[in-house]
Amino acid sequence: MKKHFLLTIFAVCFWAIPGIFAQQQESYTFCANSSYTYLLDTNATTSSSYYQRFNTGTTSYCAHFYHDTIYTTSGSGSAAGGYGSVKKYAWTGNNTVSSTWTYTVSGAHHDICPMPNGNVLIIVDETINLSTYGGSSTSVSSPIIKEIKPTGTTTGTVVWEWHLKNHLCQTTSSSNTYATYVTDVKQHPELFYVGCTTNGGVTSDWFHANGIDYNPTLDQIVWCSHIKNEIYVIDHSTTTAQAATHAGGNSGKGGDFLYRWGSPENYGCTTDGNGVSLSIIHDARWVPATNSVWPNYISVFHNGGCKSGKGCVLHLPTYSTTDPYNYTYTAGSVVGPTTAVTPTTKSFDVQNQGGCMALDNGNVLITSPNSAFYETRNSSTPLQSITVGTIQSDRLKKVEVFGPWFLTASIPSVTHCANSAISLTFTKKDAPVVTSPTYTYSWSSSPSTATFSSTTAQNPTVTPTAAGNYTFTVTVTMTGTFNSTTITTTTTASVTAVVDACTDVQENPIKGTELNLFPNPTTGTINLNDEFTEDNNFEVFVYNSYGEIIIQEKNSKLLDLSAYSNGIYYITVKSENKNIVNKKIVIMK
């Protein structure tokens, strides 16, 4: 698990150029061992030469460092790789942490994924009988993905969840109301076929989901299955209710698979038609757009390839060029590319567990579970080898450890007009262990037809001089002190704005009927009045106070904001002829 932002889609390969990036990637590897979690820098030779060591107790499967917080699993569960609780620790000083949250959970196992909002994604099993869904009379463990919001030191609320059982298909009965009836499984890769006999067939341990990652730009989740040897991408922008259906969310497809890759035979296509014969996989991750070799790929740890030094498998999903929330494929054919990349890594023999991470400079961090991690560069000879009893490892850059972590956003008003100033807001957060941080800022615009009130201010205004799509980027340098050492980090963030000429903005443009929202204030559900929406082709956008789109729907009269916290939100409705209506929403629970 490691969260990454999808920005641009392109492919560059430097493997064949001798000497390029023939060094380690800065800065720290985060991993677990026995009763401790560690930050080990690239100079470390053993876990005893740690940069930071944290007493977080025994970790049952995985641990992740996200900003100034450590997330771990603890205790044992009923399934292999299971755990009894999720824990959070705040980094409070040199080699010290403080426990802030322990959440007891039943039926959870394997990987967890911290989210930017402070919530945690977990994998849980539920037992279903496939006969109910048009399959054999067999009880199986079917995966659930839950998003848990911490609400206290030991409590949490499930704010979103997805069930595989709601996205099954069968070929036996058109009257079955539990699983979609289809006549040709190959035509429906968005669903899982209950009669699938490949990759383990139908057993009680049906999927054994074991890896999960979140893409905050796409608002999508990727997870993988040990048994079915596939990765699956689902839409997190849905509500829980929409996630149980086949419609809704940014993709418009509800909780159906937006994409799958690894074993086309599972949906009736060519065996191993994805270019690699997968045998037990773990640790699915998105590769960041900043990666020099595999930008925006998805990686997975391949246990079956470890002996031959091919334990990391990467492929570039078929992202849609016209719809940023969807993928392109032809129903009835293999989904995704029919080739895969398997860079040479350190070889070892392992039956289960483990992980890999494609680093930004093109190296691979690969973990032999309960043994060691290695950083390699298309070679069986590692650049770094550390003996440590961890299951997975995460490489963190200095800025990911010390910050600044921040969000830039335009003013809440969602209509931006040419020759009108837009206020840009920059909020920042550093690791609390950094003493007296100072900052410098540098703003730029693309296209350049915009004027800043100051390019060095934290929160300037910018005035675009023409209509178009603008990207405003700030480069921030932080300097502070940790453990008597000067820390300097540099990072960038961007915010986009659609700037209109604003010659046709009207208060009530669609049908000449006023838009009414009710109830408003609301506890979570908003209705658009029938008089306004009847016979109109329109698109609805809901923005948070930072100007981020949190909901995007087409021709929807009902919006579910129950997953969002109290506050002021903004709604824009655009008609087919680009007329615009703006309103304010207040959530009060």
N, C-alpha and C positions, 0 to 999 in steps of 0.2 A: 504494500500500500504506500502510495505517495501521491499527493494531489498535484495536478499539473494543469496549466492553462493552455488551451488550444488556441493558437493565434492564426498562423498561416500554414498552408499545406504545400510542402515541396519536398523533394528528395535529393540529397547530395551524398555522394559516397567518396570517402577519402581512404578507404582501406588500402588501395593499391599504391598510395603515395608513400614511399619510405620516409620514416622519421617524423611524420606529422603527428602531433599530440602524443609522442612516445614518452609520456610522463603521467604521474597520477593526477587525478582531479582534486583540487582543494575542496574541503578542508577537514571535515570530521565524519567518521562512520559511527552511527548510533546502533547499538546492539545490546543484547542481554546475556547474562551468564550467572548461573546460580542465584544468589540473592541480590545481584547488582545489575544496573544498566550502565552503559558506558558511552562517552564520547571519546573516540580514539582518533588522533590526528594522523596525517599521512606519514609522519615520522615514526609512529609507534611500531614496535616489533613484537610486543606481547601485550596482553590485557593489563599487565601490571604497570606498563608505561603509559597509563591513561592520561588524557587531558582533563576529563572530569569523570568521576565515578559516583553513582547515586545509589543509595540504599533503598531500593524500591521493593525488596522482598522477592521471593521466587515467582518468576513469570512462567505461566503454563504453556504459552505458545508464542506470542509475539508482543513486542513493545514498539511504540512509535514516539518520536520527539516532534512536536508541532509547536512552533513558536516557543513560548516559555513553559510549556506543559508536556509532561510525559504521560502517555497512555499505555496501560498494560492490561493483560488478562491474568487472572489469578485463580488458583484452585482447580479442581478437576470437574469434568462433566460426564454425562452418560455416553457421549459419542467420542470416537477417536479425535484427539486434538481439542476436546471440549474443555470448557472452563466454567467456573461458578460465579465469577464477578468481573466487572470492568472497573479499573481504577485510574484516577488522575492524580498527578503530583505536580505541584508548582515548584519551579526552580527558584530557590531563594538565596543562594550564595555559592561560594566556592565548595564544590562537592556536596552540596546540601540541597535537599528537597523537602517539601512538606505535603503530606497527604491531604487532598481537598475533596475527594469524591470516591465512594465505593458503592457500586450498583450491583446488586445481586440479580442474576439472570439464570433462567432454566432453559436447557436445551441448546445453548449457544456453543459454537465451536470455531476454532481456527482464527482467521484474520479479523481485525477490526480496522475501521478507517475514521480517524478524526476529521471533522469538517470545519470549514472556515468560521461557521457560526457557533462553534463550541460544542456542537452535538457530536454523537458518535454513531457510525453505521456498524451494525453487527449482523452476523448470520445465525439464524435459529432454524431448527427443524420442527416440523409438525408431522404427525402420522395421518396418512389418508389411505383409504382402500381404493385401489384403481378400478375395481368393478363399478364403483359409483360414477366413474368418469369414462366408462366404455371400454375399459381394459380388463386384464385378468383379475381374478379374485385374490389380490395380494396386498398386504399392508406394507407401505413404503414410507420412508422418511423423505418429506418434500420440503425444499428450502423456503424460508421466509427471510426477507431483508427488512430490518427495522432501523429507524433513526430514533435514537434516544436523546432527549433533552434533559440534562441535569437540572434538578429543581431544588436540591439541597445537598447535604453531605452524604446522604445514603439513599436519596430518592431520585426518580427520573420519570419522565413522561414519554410515551411513544407518540411522536408527532407525525410520523409517516411510516407506512409499511407496504410491502409488496409480497404477494404469495404466488409461487409458481403454479399452484393448483388452479388459479384463475386463467391460465394461459396454456391450457392443454387442448389437444385436438384428438379426434377419434374417427374411425371409419365404419363404425358398426350400427349406429342409430341416429337418424335425423331428429328423433324426439328427445334425445338426451339433453337436458338443460344445464349440465355441469361442464361438459367439454364440447367444444365446437365440432360439429360434424363436417368432415371434408371427404371428398372422393379421391383426391390425390394429395398425399402428404408433401410431395415435392413442391407443390404450389403454395405451401403455407409454412415457410421457414420461420415466420414470426411466432409460431406456436410449437410446443413440444408434443410429439406423438406418443400417446400412452402405450402404443403397441411396439415401440422401438425395441428391437432385440439385440442391437449392436452395443459395443462398449459396456459390457456388464449386464446387459439385458434388464430384466425386472427382478430386483432383489430388494430386501428390506433397506439396505444402504443404497438407495436409488441414485443419488447425485453426489453426495459428499462434497458440497460446495466448500471451498477452502481458501479463496483469495478474493479480495474486494478492494476497489479503488474508486475514487470520485473525481470527476472532471467539473470544476465549478464554472467554467466558461460555457460548456454545453449543458450543464446541470444534468449530467448522466452518470450512471453507475456501470462499471464493468465488474463482472464476477466470473469465477471459473469453477469447473467441476472436475474433481479427481477421477470420478467413475466414467463420466461421459466424454472426457477429454475435449471439452469445448470451453470457449469463453462466450459470454452473453453480455450485451449492452442493453440497458433499460433506461427509461426516462424518469428522472427524479422530479421533474417540474410538475408532474401530476399531483393531484390531491390523492389521499389514500383511496377515496371512492373511485376516482378515475383510474388509479393503478390496478383496480380489480376488473377493469373493462378493456375495451379495444379502441377507445377514443379519448381524446383530451391530452393536455400537456403541450409543450412546445412542438413536439413531433406530430401531434394529432392522432397518435396511435395508442394512447393509454399505457397500459403496462405490458403490452406485447413486446417481444424481442425487436429492438430496432436493428440489431446486427448480431450475428453469431459467426464463429470461426473455429476451425480445428478438426471437426469430424463430420463432413457432409453426409456420411452414411446414416447419421442419426435422423436426417429428414429425407432419406430415400435417394440421395445422390451418390456420386462416385465415391467409392471407398478411398480414403486418404487423398481426396481431390484437392486438398489445400497445400500440397507440396511437402508435407512432413507427416510421418506416422507417429502421432502422439500416443504416449503410454504413460499415464499418470502426470498431471500438471498441477502446479501451485502458483500462487502469488502473481495474479494478473495485475498489470499496471499500465497506465498511459505513460508514454515517453513525452517529455516536454518539447514544445516547439523550438526551444533553444538548443536542442541536441544537434550536434554538428553532422551526424551521420544518419540518424533515424528520427527526424522530427515528426511528432504526432503519430508515431507507430504505437502499437500495443505489444508489450512483452509478456512472456509467461515462462516460468521455470519448468523445464522438461526433465523430470526424473529419469525417463527412459533414455535420455541422451547424455547423461552425465558420464558414463563410462568412456564414451568416445570424445569427451570434451565438447559436447554440443548441448550443454544444459540450459542454454538461454535461446529462446525462439522469439523472433520478432517478425511482425508483418505490418504493412500499412493498410488500414481499413479503407474501404471505398467510400470516402466521405463525399457527400453530394456537393457539387460546385454551385448549386442554385439555392439550396436549403441547408443552412448551417446546423440544423438539428436532426438531419436524417442522413442515411447512407444509401448508396445506389447499388442495386443488384436486380437480377432478373429472376422472378419466381419460376421455379422448375429447374434452375441451374445452381451450381455451387455459389454460395454466398462468400464474397470477399476474394482476395487474390488466391491464385493456385500455386503460388510460390511463397517461400518463407526464407528468412535470414537466420542462420545459425552460426554466429561468430565462434571461433575457437576459444575455449576457456579452460581453466584448470579442470582436469578430469578426476572424478572420484566416483565411488560406488555408493548409491543411496537408494533405498526403496520408497521412502515416503518423506514428505515435508521438504523444506528448503526454499530458496528464493533467489531471484536475480533482479538486477536493476541496471538499465542502460543509462550511463552517466552522460552529462552534457558534452563532454569532450570526446565522446565516442568509445570510452572504455566501458567495461562491464564489471559490476560488482556482483559476485556470485557466492552463495552461502551453502556450504556443506553442513546440513543440520546437526547440531550438537557437536560440532567439530571445529570448523574454522570458516572465515570468509577470505575471499581472494579478490584483488583487483587485477584485471587482465586487459590486454590490448590485442585481441585476435591472436592469442598465443597461449600455449599450455603452461608457459613460465609466467608466474604472477609478478606484477609490479609490487604488490604487497600481499603478505600472507600472515594472518593473525589467528592463532589458536584460541578459540573462544566458543563456549557451548551455546551458541545462539541458533534460532530457527531461521530468522530473516535478518537482513541488515539494510540500513538506509544511509546513503551518503548525503550529507548536508553541507551546503556552502556556508561560509561565515555569516553571510547576511541572513540565512535561514535560522541561524542560532541566535544572533544578536540583534537582528532587525536593521533598519526600521521595516516593520510590517505595516502596510497602510492601504488605504482605499482612496482613490480620487474620484470625484463626481462633479457633475454640473449641478446647477441650481435645480431645485425640485420641479419648477415649472417645466413641463415636458414639451412645450412648443418653443423652438429656438428660431429666431428670425435673423436674416441677413442685416448687417449694420446695427445690430443690437448687442449689448454686452452680455456675456454669459459669465457668471461667477463660478470659479473653480475652487473646490474645497479639497484640501489635503489633510487627512487625519493620519496620525502615526502612532506606533507603539513599538517600544524597544523591550528587550529583556530587562526585567527589573534589577538584574545584577549589574547593569551598566551604570556607571557613575558619571553624572554631569555631561550627558550627551549634547553635542552641538551639531547643527545641520547647515548645509548649503543646498540651494535649489536652482534648477535650470529648466525652464519650460520651452517647449517647441511645438509647432503646429504642422500637420500635414493634411491638406495642402497648406502652403505657406501664406495664403491670402487671409491672414488673420493678424490682429494687432493685440499684444498683451499690454496691460497696464504696467506690468513689471515682469520680466522673465526670471527674476531672482527672488520673488516673494513666495511665501508659503501658500497664500490664497489670493491669486491675482484674478482679474477679469480678463476676458478675451473677446474680441469683436471680429467675427467673420465678416468679410466684405462681400461674399457671394453665397448663393445657395449651394448646398452639397453636403457630403459626408465628411466630417472632420475628425481627426484623431489628435488629441492634445496629450503630450507626454511630458512628464516631469522626471528628471534625474536628480536623485537625492544622495548626498554623501553624509554619513554620520561618523562622528569621532567621539569616543568616550573611553572610559577606563573599566577594566574588569581584572580583578586579582593582580593589581599593580601593573597591568600591561595595557598599553594603548590599543584600542580596537578601532579600526577604520573599515567601514563597509560602504559600498555604493550599489544602488539599485534603481530601477526605473519602474514607472507605472503609467498606464495610459487610460484615457477615458474618451469615448466617442460621442459625437453629437450630430444628429441629423438637423441641418439648418435649412429651413424653408424660406422661400421668397416672401411668404405671408401676405400675399395679395388677395387670397381667397379665404382667409380664416373668418368664420362666422360663429356667432354664439350658438345658434341652433340650425346648423346647415342641413341635416339629413331630414328630408321630407318636411322641413319647416316646423318640426315638432320638437319640443324641448325634451332633452334627456333628463330623466329623473332616476335617481338611485335610491333604493329602499331595501331594508332599513339603513339609515345613515345618520348617526353612528351605528355600527354593526358589531356583533360579536364574532363575525367571521363570514357570513354569507351576504352577498350583494346581488340584487336583482336589477335589471335594466327594464324600464317600462315598455309594455307591449306596443303602445302607440309610436314609440321611437324606433323600435326594432322591426316592426312588421314590414315584410317585403323589402328589407334593406340588405345589401351586401356590405358588411362592415368588418373592421378588425379592431379588437380591444387590446390595449396595453395597460398594465398596472405597474407603477413605479414605486420604489421605496423612497425614503427621504434623501438618499444619495443619488437618485436618478437612475438606479439600476432597474432593468425590466425584470419583474418577478413573475408575471403572468402574461401570456400572450395567447389570445383565443380568436377564432374567426366565427362571427355570427352567433356568439354565445350570449344568452340572456341571463345566465346565472354564473356568478363567480364565487369560488370558494377560497376565502382568505384565512380560514381557521388555523392554518399552520403558522401564521405570522403573528408577531407580538403587537401589543398595543402601540398606537401611534398614528401619524398622519401619512396617508398614501395618496397617490395621484393616478387618475385614470384618463387615458386618451382614447377617443373613438375616432377612427378614420374611415370615411366612406370610400367607395370605389373611385369617386372623382377627386379624392385627396382632401375633401373638406374635413375639418378637425373640430372636435368638441373636447374641452378639458374640464374635469371636475375633481373635487377633493373627496377622499374617503377617510373616515375616522374609525379606527378599530378600538373598541372599549369592551373588554371581557370582564 
